[in-house]
């Protein structure tokens, strides 16, 4: 038995912290849920708290991916909405699945249900990539007695999050390929083509024009020190990655990212959409605001915005509304603040949060398309200018050779 440090909140929003003994982190999560607590973090005693469980929504050790979890959730929600009991629904899914890892996971879940365990407790025992957000959504749906709707909301959340990420990655593929081809083309010209002209100019004994000397010296420098530059770049990236593990450095870096001219607003909107969808989905599933805010905070990737939400949680405990600390931070867009304030005033905060997420999902998608529309011609034009400059510098020197007296 190992000793683990945990952080959890009750359904009334009271945060608890302490130590428990268990076989692994999953066992501790199960113990906390059996006590009626919502786990926020579980880590071996003595390790630095990352604020996240090691169970993340993504590939687990048994190979279950986020896409597989989303598909399983959608299928289970559809069967339950059709009136099929949970155990039978799992049996049907086992029969129709053709992936061994899916059937093994579903079989273990079904066995737990047959033993009389709740679905959330069974899922917490599986090392299959179920995040704290996922587990708490299931638990809240069980408490409210509407598991099928909770699963449907969860499946919709997973699908929207995945689609937004996939669209962003797909849109970046072409500019990335163009950038790599441009870099490779310039490297070939500078390291293999230019040295041929350099020997020709040296044999003629004629002083080269300044643009030609700059190109030839650049090519010579890259040929001599290119590998060392690449090695230095890799070492610099490794050092920067190591420094970013330090909380203070990571917070400063994430703050700087939010201040960048083009990327900053895009990151802000992306994080606001993610936070709003997580918080709205949790509240719609029955999780209290204070507990939902702490869980939704863990889904963010920017430490500065995580800090803002942590401070907002403290203000909520003092009786303030959510919109007040978010507005005071200056990190949330005015439109999102106003929509959240209207949701609090009308008692429809969870619905308004989901509308905020939809709004900024569309803004992120449009902003990415606009940036790529500008980026693609800029890359093409930049590559053309560089290659044209190299060619012109060579032509100037060649024309100078032709003007030499015979």
C-alpha positions, 0 to 999 in steps of 0.5 A: 500500500502506498501513501497518496496526497489528495485534493477534493471538494464536497458537493457543497463546494467545501475543499478538502485536502489530506492523505490516504493509503491505497494500491494506486491512484485509481483506488484513492479516486474510488475511496474519495467518490465513495465518501461523496467527494469530487476528486481534483488531484491525487499524487504520491505523497512527496511529489510536486502537485501538478493540479491534475490527476494522472488519469487524463482524457487521452491515450491510456496505458491500455491504448484507449484513445480520446476518439474511442472514448468519445465513440463509446460514450455516444453509443452508450448514451444512444442505447440508454436513451432508447430505454435499454438497461445499462448492463444490457447496453454494455453487452450489446456494445461488446457484441458489435465492437470489433476492437479487442481493447474496446471489448476488454474495457467494456467487459470489465465495466460490465462486470463491475456493474453486475457486482452492483457498482456505480458506473462512475466507480467502475470507470475510476477503476479502469486505467483507460484515460478517463479524466476527472472531468469525465468521471465527475460528469458521470457521477453527477448524472448518476446522482441526478438520476439522468445518466443517459442525458449526462452521457449525451452531454458528455459525448457532445462536449468531447465531440465539440472539443475534438472537432475544434482541435482537429480543425486547427491542426488540419488548417496548420498542415499546409503552412507547415509543409510550405515552411518546411519545403521553403527551408529545404529549398533554401538550404539546398541552394545555399549549401550545394548550388552557391559553392559552385559559383564561389569557385568560379568567381575565385578562379576569375580573380575579380572582386565580387559585388556586395550582394554576391559576397553576402550570399556566398558568406552566408552559404559558407557559414551555413555549410561550416556551422549549420550542424552546430547551429542545429545542435545549439537550437535543439539544446536551447529547446530542451533547456527552455522546455526544462525551465517551463516546468518551473511554475514561475517561468511557466506563468510568465511565459503563458502571460507573455503569450496572452500579450502577443499581437495576433496569437494572444487574442486567439489563445484567449478565445480558445481557452475561454471557449474551453473553460466555458464549455467545461463549466457549462457542461458540468453545471448542466450535469448537476455539479455545483458551481464552485466544484465545477469551476475548480474542475473546469480550471484543470482543463485549461492549458494557460497558467495565467487563466488558471490563476484567474479562475482559482482567484474567482473560486475564492471570491465565490466562497465570499459570496461574489458572483462569477462575472465580478472577479473575471471582469476584474482580472482583465483576462476575459473578453467583455462579451463573455463577461456580459453573457455570464452576468446575464446568465447569473441574473436570469438563473440560466448560467449553464446555458449561457456558458454553453452559448459563450463556448459556441460563440468563441468556438466560431470566433477561433475557427474564423480567426484561424482561417483569417490568419492562414489566409494571410500566412500562406501568401506571405510564406510564398512571397517571402520564399520568392523574394529570397530565391530571387535575391539569391539569383540576382546576386549571382547574375550581377557577379556573372555579368561583371565577369562578362564585362572583363577585358579579354 
